[in-house]
Amino acid sequence: MFDHVIARIAEGKIKEAIERGEFDNLPGKGKPIHLDDLSNIPEEHRAAYLLLKNAGFAPEELQVKKDINALRELVNSCQDEEEKALLKKELLEKELRYNILMEKRKKHRP
């Protein structure tokens, strides 16, 4: 019930701000919002990924892991055997790169 009351208060404040025109000159008004596709990043890592990415730094292993997940989906949905073989090779290379990165990270931990 408390959450409902807070939501109603917040909604009222937002409506008042709209009526006063406080949202009229926001940057990007009228432009589509670009949302990151985080479907290939494990849910428990998404907040960290976004935080690091927005700060201009994301560990390479996060991007490689995202690439691995995307490649797995492509391999599973690919019908052409020649293309599937190329995707599997690329997937193997990414997995090897990821494992190397993770080993380096383990060595650098105190």
MIVEX-948418 format. One record per residue: residue in three letters; x, y, z of N, C-alpha, C in turn. Coordinates in steps of 0.1 Angstrom, whole numbers, padded with zeros to 4 digits, always signed. Example, Ala and Ser with C-alpha at 12.3 -4.5 7.8 and 13.67 -1.06 7.14 Angstrom:
! residues 2
ALA+0132-0057+0078+0123-0045+0078+0132-0033+0078 SER+0128-0022+0071+0137-0011+0071+0129+0000+0079 
This chain:
! residues 110
MET+0008-0012+0000+0000+0000+0000+0009+0013+0000 PHE+0020+0012+0008+0029+0024+0009+0034+0027-0005 ASP+0038+0016-0013+0044+0018-0026+0034+0025-0035 HIS+0021+0021-0034+0010+0027-0042+0009+0042-0039 VAL+0010+0046-0027+0009+0060-0023+0020+0068-0029 ILE+0032+0062-0028+0044+0069-0033+0043+0070-0048 ALA+0038+0060-0055+0037+0060-0070+0027+0071-0074 ARG+0016+0072-0066+0006+0083-0069+0011+0097-0067 ILE+0019+0099-0057+0025+0112-0054+0035+0115-0065 ALA+0043+0105-0069+0053+0108-0080+0046+0111-0093 GLU+0035+0103-0096+0028+0106-0108+0022+0120-0108 GLY+0017+0124-0097+0012+0138-0096+0022+0149-0098 LYS+0034+0146-0092+0045+0156-0094+0050+0157-0109 ILE+0050+0145-0115+0053+0145-0129+0043+0152-0138 LYS+0030+0150-0135+0020+0157-0142+0021+0173-0140 GLU+0024+0177-0128+0025+0191-0125+0037+0197-0133 ALA+0048+0190-0134+0060+0194-0141+0057+0195-0156 ILE+0050+0186-0161+0046+0186-0175+0037+0198-0178 GLU+0028+0201-0169+0019+0213-0171+0027+0226-0170 ARG+0037+0226-0162+0046+0238-0161+0056+0239-0173 GLY+0057+0229-0181+0066+0229-0193+0080+0226-0189 GLU+0082+0219-0178+0096+0217-0173+0103+0206-0182 PHE+0096+0198-0190+0102+0188-0198+0103+0192-0213 ASP+0099+0205-0216+0098+0209-0230+0111+0210-0237 ASN+0122+0214-0230+0135+0217-0236+0146+0207-0232 LEU+0142+0195-0230+0152+0185-0226+0160+0181-0239 PRO+0173+0178-0237+0181+0173-0248+0175+0160-0254 GLY+0175+0159-0267+0170+0147-0274+0155+0147-0275 LYS+0148+0158-0272+0134+0158-0273+0129+0155-0287 GLY+0120+0146-0289+0115+0142-0302+0124+0132-0309 LYS+0135+0128-0303+0144+0118-0310+0142+0104-0303 PRO+0144+0094-0310+0142+0080-0304+0153+0078-0294 ILE+0149+0071-0284+0159+0067-0273+0166+0055-0277 HIS+0179+0055-0276+0188+0043-0280+0189+0035-0267 LEU+0184+0023-0267+0185+0014-0256+0195+0003-0259 ASP+0204+0001-0250+0214-0010-0252+0207-0024-0252 ASP+0211-0032-0261+0205-0046-0261+0214-0054-0251 LEU+0208-0057-0239+0215-0064-0229+0211-0078-0228 SER+0204-0083-0238+0198-0097-0237+0210-0107-0236 ASN+0221-0104-0242+0232-0113-0242+0242-0112-0230 ILE+0238-0103-0221+0246-0101-0209+0239-0107-0197 PRO+0245-0116-0189+0238-0122-0178+0231-0111-0169 GLU+0219-0114-0165+0212-0104-0157+0220-0099-0145 GLU+0227-0107-0138+0234-0103-0127+0246-0093-0130 HIS+0250-0093-0143+0261-0084-0147+0257-0071-0154 ARG+0244-0070-0157+0239-0059-0165+0241-0045-0159 ALA+0239-0044-0146+0241-0031-0139+0255-0027-0140 ALA+0264-0036-0137+0278-0034-0137+0283-0030-0152 TYR+0278-0037-0161+0281-0035-0175+0277-0020-0179 LEU+0265-0017-0176+0260-0003-0179+0268+0008-0172 LEU+0271+0005-0160+0279+0015-0152+0292+0017-0158 LEU+0299+0007-0161+0312+0008-0167+0312+0013-0181 LYS+0302+0009-0189+0301+0014-0203+0298+0029-0203 ASN+0289+0034-0194+0286+0048-0193+0298+0056-0188 ALA+0306+0050-0181+0318+0057-0176+0330+0057-0186 GLY+0327+0050-0197+0337+0050-0208+0347+0038-0206 PHE+0344+0029-0198+0353+0017-0195+0344+0005-0193 ALA+0346-0005-0201+0340-0018-0199+0351-0028-0201 PRO+0353-0037-0192+0363-0048-0194+0360-0055-0207 GLU+0371-0059-0213+0370-0066-0226+0362-0079-0224 GLU+0364-0085-0213+0357-0098-0211+0342-0097-0212 LEU+0337-0086-0207+0322-0084-0208+0317-0083-0223 GLN+0325-0076-0231+0321-0076-0245+0323-0089-0252 VAL+0334-0096-0249+0336-0109-0254+0325-0119-0250 LYS+0321-0118-0238+0310-0127-0233+0298-0124-0241 LYS+0295-0112-0243+0283-0108-0250+0284-0113-0265 ASP+0296-0112-0271+0298-0118-0284+0296-0133-0284 ILE+0301-0139-0274+0299-0154-0273+0285-0158-0273 ASN+0277-0151-0265+0263-0154-0264+0256-0152-0277 ALA+0259-0141-0284+0253-0138-0297+0257-0149-0307 LEU+0269-0153-0307+0274-0163-0317+0267-0176-0314 ARG+0265-0180-0301+0258-0192-0298+0244-0192-0304 GLU+0237-0181-0303+0224-0180-0309+0224-0181-0324 LEU+0234-0175-0330+0236-0176-0345+0238-0190-0349 VAL+0247-0197-0342+0250-0211-0345+0238-0220-0344 ASN+0230-0218-0333+0218-0226-0331+0207-0223-0341 SER+0207-0211-0347+0196-0208-0357+0201-0209-0371 CYS+0214-0212-0373+0219-0212-0387+0215-0225-0394 GLN+0211-0224-0406+0207-0236-0414+0218-0240-0424 ASP+0226-0231-0428+0236-0233-0438+0248-0239-0431 GLU+0252-0252-0435+0263-0259-0428+0276-0252-0429 GLU+0279-0246-0441+0292-0240-0443+0293-0227-0434 GLU+0282-0219-0434+0282-0207-0426+0282-0211-0411 LYS+0275-0222-0407+0275-0227-0394+0289-0231-0389 ALA+0297-0237-0398+0311-0241-0395+0319-0228-0392 LEU+0318-0218-0400+0325-0205-0398+0321-0199-0385 LEU+0308-0199-0382+0303-0193-0369+0309-0201-0357 LYS+0310-0214-0359+0315-0222-0348+0330-0219-0346 LYS+0337-0217-0357+0351-0214-0356+0353-0200-0348 GLU+0345-0191-0352+0345-0178-0346+0342-0179-0331 LEU+0332-0187-0328+0327-0189-0314+0339-0195-0306 LEU+0346-0205-0312+0357-0211-0305+0368-0201-0302 GLU+0371-0192-0312+0381-0182-0310+0377-0172-0299 LYS+0364-0168-0298+0359-0159-0288+0360-0166-0274 GLU+0356-0179-0274+0357-0186-0261+0371-0187-0256 LEU+0381-0190-0265+0395-0190-0262+0399-0177-0256 ARG+0396-0166-0263+0399-0152-0259+0394-0150-0245 TYR+0381-0153-0243+0375-0151-0230+0382-0159-0219 ASN+0386-0171-0222+0393-0179-0212+0406-0173-0208 ILE+0413-0168-0218+0426-0162-0216+0424-0149-0207 LEU+0414-0141-0210+0412-0129-0203+0408-0133-0188 MET+0401-0143-0186+0397-0147-0173+0409-0152-0165 GLU+0418-0159-0172+0430-0164-0165+0439-0153-0161 LYS+0440-0143-0169+0448-0131-0166+0442-0124-0154 ARG+0429-0123-0154+0422-0117-0142+0425-0124-0129 LYS+0424-0137-0130+0427-0146-0118+0441-0143-0113 LYS+0450-0142-0122+0465-0140-0118+0467-0127-0112 HIS+0459-0117-0115+0461-0103-0110+0453-0101-0097 ARG+0445-0110-0093+0438-0108-0080+0447-0111-0069 PRO+0446-0102-0058+0454-0104-0046+0450-0116-0038 
